[in-house]
Amino acid sequence: DSGVTQTPKHLITATGQRVTLRCSPRSGDLSVYWYQQSLDQGLQFLIQYYNGEERAKGNILERFSAQQFPDLHSELNLSSLELGDSALYFCASSRRGGRGVTDTQYFGPGTRLTVL
Amino acid sequence: GENVEQHPSTLSVQEGDSAVIKCTYSDSASNYFPWYKQELGKRPQLIIDIRSNVGEKKDQRIAVTLNKTAKHFSLHITETQPEDSAVYFCAASKTQGGSEKLVFGKGTKLTVNP
């Protein structure tokens, strides 16, 4: 157990719908990263938050957005869902994030999203 | 941006043999190279990592080597066991603009046959 939690474990929804994925980082970690894992694209970085502020964006679609709350948990919002959005979504957390020394990223168990 | 190539995509070995997985990266500013093991349907788990100021690191049966000049790093697993069967991902990272996003290779599916 990495100490990172994600809910829900599984999500099945229809095209055009909107869903919210939730992540709680390890105790004391300030950075949260979101990654998408699909069969054809592998593990792709989406977005990073550090202590409530957006730090970096990867290949995140405009239909996707995220935020980090004062208690440091993060939510990833996916809207106007398409079949191709079906994937495993992981969040990871690290202690600091970008403060000169690269910290280990610990991954949560993931949310499996199926869009029908 | 950074690009990480990983080979081979699949690797099958006999129990007790060694396994080697190789990765190359494109951005010479990358300075942190973790390896993750992922079992089917599970989270990626860090098994070993290496920073750019070190050429080699070992942890029991697992070792990683880094060649900064060639922009190449490798994972070595000795005395493989069936429980080593999983998908292994290499990644590269650098600190840029306060972010340390990981750029992953496509993964290597390792099968250890009893």
Interface residues (C-beta under 8 A of the other chain):
Chain A: S2 S31 Y33 Y35 G42 L43 Q44 F45 Q48 Y50 R55 A56 G58 F90 A92 S94 G97 G98 R99 G100 V101 T102 D103 T104 Q105 Y106 F107 G108 P109 G110
Chain B: N31 Y32 P34 Y36 K42 R43 P44 Q45 L46 D49 R51 F89 A91 S93 K94 T95 Q96 G97 G98 S99 E100 K101 L102 V103 F104 G105 K106 G107
